[in-house]
Amino acid sequence: MLAGRIIVGAENEDLSDLKISIEIRSAQSAPGWLRYNPPISSGDGVVDEKTGSVDGCVFFGNDTMREIARLLTLQPAPDIRIGVTVNLDRETSQMYSDLKWDGEELLEIAEAVMVVANVPVITPPKPDVE
C-alpha cells in the first residue's frame, strides 16, 4: 500500500502501523476512500488508545464482486489482498519521502486492485472410458 511513509493526523502516526479496515462494495463509481480515526482517551484511564485506526471503502464492479464471492467459498481459502493507490499532494514532498495526510478529510483512493494467491486447483473428473 505504501511507496514511502505516510504520516497521519496531529499525532503524526505512520499509516503502515495502524489497523486498517476496508469494506468492499459493489458499484461502478469512484474506487473508494479512507478515513482516519484518531486515538481515543476518556481521561479517566478506562479508554486509552495508543494509536488511531483507518477505515474505508473500496468499490469494485459486479463481475469482480461475483469473483470475490466465488473465491471465498473455495477450500482451502485463497489469500486475497486488496491494494490501493491514494493521491497525496507531492508538491511539498519528494518521491519516497514522508508524505502527510492531515486525517481530517477523507483520503480518496485513486485505484484499487485485488490480488489472489494460493487458489486451489480444481480438476474435473475424467469420464469413464469403456
C-alpha positions as CSV (number, residue, x, y, z in Angstrom):
1,M,0.0,0.0,0.0
2,L,2.8,2.4,0.6
3,A,5.6,3.8,-1.6
4,G,7.2,5.8,1.1
5,R,5.8,6.7,4.5
6,I,2.5,8.4,5.0
7,I,2.3,10.3,8.3
8,V,-1.3,10.8,9.6
9,G,-3.1,13.2,11.9
10,A,-1.9,15.6,14.6
11,E,-0.3,12.6,16.4
12,N,2.0,12.0,13.4
13,E,1.2,8.3,13.2
14,D,2.7,6.1,10.5
15,L,-0.1,4.8,8.3
16,S,1.7,1.4,8.0
17,D,1.5,1.0,11.8
18,L,-2.3,1.5,12.0
19,K,-5.1,-1.1,11.9
20,I,-6.9,-0.6,8.6
21,S,-10.4,-2.0,7.9
22,I,-11.7,-1.8,4.4
23,E,-15.2,-2.6,3.4
24,I,-15.7,-4.0,-0.1
25,R,-18.8,-2.8,-2.0
26,S,-20.3,-3.3,-5.5
27,A,-20.6,-0.1,-7.5
28,Q,-19.4,1.4,-10.8
29,S,-18.4,4.7,-9.2
30,A,-15.2,6.0,-7.6
31,P,-12.6,3.5,-6.4
32,G,-13.1,4.4,-2.7
33,W,-11.9,6.4,0.3
34,L,-10.1,6.1,3.6
35,R,-11.0,7.8,6.9
36,Y,-8.6,8.3,9.8
37,N,-9.9,7.8,13.4
38,P,-7.5,9.4,16.0
39,P,-6.8,7.6,19.2
40,I,-9.5,7.9,21.9
41,S,-8.7,8.7,25.5
42,S,-11.5,9.1,28.1
43,G,-9.2,10.9,30.5
44,D,-10.0,8.5,33.4
45,G,-8.0,5.6,32.0
46,V,-11.0,3.5,31.1
47,V,-10.3,4.1,27.4
48,D,-6.8,5.0,26.5
49,E,-6.0,4.0,22.9
50,K,-2.3,4.4,21.9
51,T,-2.9,4.6,18.2
52,G,-5.6,5.6,15.8
53,S,-7.1,3.5,13.1
54,V,-8.2,3.8,9.5
55,D,-11.4,2.5,7.9
56,G,-12.6,2.9,4.4
57,C,-14.5,1.5,1.5
58,V,-13.4,0.1,-1.9
59,F,-15.8,-0.2,-4.8
60,F,-15.5,-3.0,-7.4
61,G,-17.7,-3.8,-10.4
62,N,-20.3,-6.6,-10.3
63,D,-18.0,-9.1,-12.1
64,T,-15.3,-8.6,-9.5
65,M,-17.7,-8.9,-6.7
66,R,-19.0,-12.2,-8.0
67,E,-15.4,-13.5,-8.3
68,I,-14.7,-12.4,-4.7
69,A,-17.8,-14.3,-3.6
70,R,-16.7,-17.4,-5.5
71,L,-13.2,-17.3,-4.1
72,L,-14.5,-17.1,-0.6
73,T,-16.2,-20.4,-1.0
74,L,-13.1,-22.3,-2.0
75,Q,-11.3,-24.7,0.4
76,P,-8.6,-24.2,1.3
77,A,-9.3,-20.5,1.2
78,P,-7.0,-18.5,-1.1
79,D,-5.0,-15.5,0.1
80,I,-6.9,-12.4,-1.1
81,R,-5.3,-9.0,-0.7
82,I,-6.6,-5.5,-1.6
83,G,-4.1,-2.9,-2.9
84,V,-4.9,0.7,-3.1
85,T,-3.3,3.8,-4.6
86,V,-4.0,7.2,-2.9
87,N,-3.3,10.7,-4.2
88,L,-1.4,12.9,-1.8
89,D,0.0,16.3,-2.7
90,R,3.6,15.7,-3.8
91,E,4.4,19.4,-4.4
92,T,5.9,19.7,-0.9
93,S,7.4,16.2,-0.8
94,Q,9.9,14.3,-2.8
95,M,9.4,10.8,-4.1
96,Y,9.8,8.2,-1.3
97,S,10.0,10.7,1.4
98,D,7.4,11.2,4.2
99,L,4.1,12.4,2.9
100,K,1.5,14.0,5.2
101,W,-2.2,13.3,5.5
102,D,-3.9,15.6,8.0
103,G,-6.5,12.9,8.7
104,E,-9.3,15.4,8.9
105,E,-10.6,14.9,5.4
106,L,-11.4,11.6,3.6
107,L,-8.4,10.4,1.5
108,E,-9.6,9.4,-1.9
109,I,-8.5,6.1,-3.3
110,A,-7.4,6.6,-6.9
111,E,-7.1,2.9,-7.8
112,A,-8.0,-0.4,-6.1
113,V,-6.8,-3.8,-7.2
114,M,-7.4,-7.3,-5.9
115,V,-4.6,-9.8,-5.8
116,V,-5.3,-13.5,-5.2
117,A,-2.7,-16.2,-4.4
118,N,-2.9,-19.9,-3.5
119,V,-6.1,-20.6,-5.3
120,P,-6.8,-24.3,-5.1
121,V,-6.7,-26.0,-8.5
122,I,-9.9,-27.9,-9.2
123,T,-9.6,-30.5,-11.9
124,P,-12.8,-32.0,-13.3
125,P,-13.1,-35.8,-13.0
126,K,-12.2,-37.8,-16.1
127,P,-15.1,-39.5,-17.8
128,D,-15.1,-43.3,-17.5
129,V,-13.9,-44.9,-20.7
130,E,-15.5,-48.2,-21.6
